[in-house]
Amino acid sequence: MMDCDMEKRARETIEAIAAKLDRRLIEGRFDEPIAKVAWESKCEAKSPVTHKDFNKIVADFVEQIYEKALNASWMLTDALAEAIFLLENYYNSPAYGPGYAAAVLHANDAAEGGVQAVLAGLAESVKNVERKKYIDGVFTWHLHSCSWELQCEIARLLLEDYRPYIPPLLCKCVPAQLVDEIPSIMYTYICGDFTLQQISLCNEKHLTAETLPGREMP
């Protein structure tokens, strides 16, 4: 009875994590609203873009992202500092390389997209940072209070159910050795499962178009 109860709790925990990490849910919470605000925040900047102008543009942009796209319950106390932090640590221009200084140079190169390209990269940085915070938070929330025995049972079920998504070397491990790998195994599975669903959906549409030529594709 004890083992059955442990397995039930482990499966409930896995299902709860998987539900909160659903790809569509994350896209609807982060990707889509950030992309919408970025699209609406068209910037007409005079050339050359000075450091002062650049700083104002990126600070205003980041503030709009957090306020309108992420509905942050807190207000940025220093939007410019946040923008510079994001550019310095996460921005990478294909033409000028990583960091804040590269972004300033990129902003003055109209042939490479100029300011709009920089803002697009900045939006991508915000999206990736906030997605990671959310994902890490989900795992922390659901796993931090689990006993060692429950975490081992979760790892055992992952070995049993997610084996095709686990590297062969890890498949040789016993559950206790995989406790620290629970987040990476689950997220790899969820991403892979979503990709397979998308491929399946595309194939269904393709077959429908070929076998039922008189009907419109959805």
N, C-alpha and C positions, 0 to 999 in steps of 0.2 A: 504493500500500500504506500509505503514511504517513497519507494522508487517511482511509482506511478505519479504520485503527487509532484515529485521533483521534476519529472519529465514534462508534466503539464505546465508547471510554472516556467520551465525553460522555453517551451514552445510559445507560451504567451508572451514572454519577453522578446523572443525573436520576431514574432508577428507584430508586436507593438513598435519595435525599432524599424522593421521593414515598412510599416505603414507610414511612419513619419519621414522616411527617406525615399518615399515614392518619387520617381524622377519628375513626374508631372506636377506634383505638389511643390517640389523645390523650384521648378521652372516658373510656376505661377506665382511663387512667393518672391523670387529674386530676379530671374532672368527677364521675364516679360515686363514687369514694372520698371526695371532699370533701363531696359532697351527703349521703352516708351518715353521716359523722361529724357534720355539721351537724344532721341529723335526730335523731340520737341524743343530741345535746348540748342537750336542753331545759333552759332556765334559769328557775327560779322566783325572781324578784327582788322584794323588798319595795319598795313605792312610798312616798315618792319614792326613786329610785335616786341615791345620793350619788356624788360623784366617786370616792371610795375604793372603793365597791362596784362601780361601773362599770369602773374600771381592773382590778380583780381578775377580773371576769367576762370582759372581752375578752382579757386576758392568758392566762387559763386556756383560753379557747376557741381562740386561735391556737396555743397549745402543743399542744392535742389534735389540731388539724388537721395540724400538721407531723409529729407523732409517729405518729398512727394512719392518717391518710389518705395522707400523702406518704412515709411510712417514711423520713424524712430520716436520713441517715447521721450527721448532725451535730445537736447539741442547741442550741436557742436559748439563748444566754447571758442574754438579757433579753427575755422574751416580751412584757412590757408595752411596751418601746421599739418592738418590731416591730409590735405592735398599733396603737400611736399613729401610727407611720409610715404604715401601711396606711390607717388612717382619714383621716389628714391629706392624703394624696396621691391616694387612689383612691376613698374613700367619698363618695357623694352621695345625701343623703336627699331624696326627692321633696317632702317637707314642709318641711324645714329647710335644705336646701342642702348644700354640700360641707364636708368637714373633720371633725376631731375634735370641736370644740365643737358642731357640728350633730348629730353622732351622740349626744352626751350629752343634748341636748334631745330628740331623737327617742326615746331610751330611756325617757324619762319621759312619753311620750305614748301611752297604751294604745290610744287610738282609731286611731293610725297604726301599730299593731303592736308598739310598745314595744321592749323589749330584743331580742325574737326577730327583729324586723325588722332591727335593727342587726346582729345576728349573721349573718343571712342575707346582708346586704350585705357584711359583712366576709369571709364565706366566698367570695363572688363575687369580691372583690378578690384574695384569695389565689389563687384559681383562675386569674384572668386574668394575674396577675404570673408565676405558675409556668409557665403555658402559654407565655407570651412568652419566658421564659428558655429553655425547652426548644426552642422553634422557632428562636430565634436561635442556640442552640447547635448544632442540626442543620445549619443553613446554614454556620456558621463551620467546623464540623468537616469538612464535605465540600468546601467551596470554598476554604478558606484555603491549601491546598497545591496547588491547581490552577494550572498555568501560565497566562499571559495567553492563549496560543493555545487552550488547552483551554476556558477561560472563554468566549472568543469563539465556539467551536464549540457550547458549551452554549447560548449566547444565540441562535445561528443555528437550532439545533433547536427552541428555544422559539418563535421566530418562525414556524417551519415547522409545528409541531404544535399550538401553543396560540393561534394567531392570533385565534380568536373571543373569547378572554379577555383580549386585549391592547388597550388603548386605541388608537383609530385613529392618533393622533399618534405613538405609539411604534412602530406598525407600519411607519411610514415610515423608521425609523432603521435604520442598518446594525448588525450584531451587536456591533461594538466599542462602540457607544454604549449598548448595553443591559446590559453586564456588571454594572453596579451595580444594575440593576433585576431581576436574576435571582430574588432571594428574593421580591419582591412579586409578580412575574408567576407564579411557581410556586404561591405560597400562594393567590393569587386563583383560579387554575385549580383547585386541589385543593378549595377551599371550594365553588366553583361546580359542580364535577363531583359532589360529594357531594349538593348540593341537587338536582341533576337526577336522581340515583339515587333520592333519597327521593320525589320527585314521581312518577317512573316506578313505584316500588314501590306507592305509594298508588293510582295509576291501575290497576295490575294487580289489586289487591285489590278495587277498586270494580267493575271489569269482571267479576271472578270472582263477586262477590256478585250481580250482576245477571243474568249469563248462566247461572250454575249455582246456582239458588236452593236446590237440595236439598243443597248441600254447605256445610260450615261454613268460614268464613274462618279462615286460620291465625292 
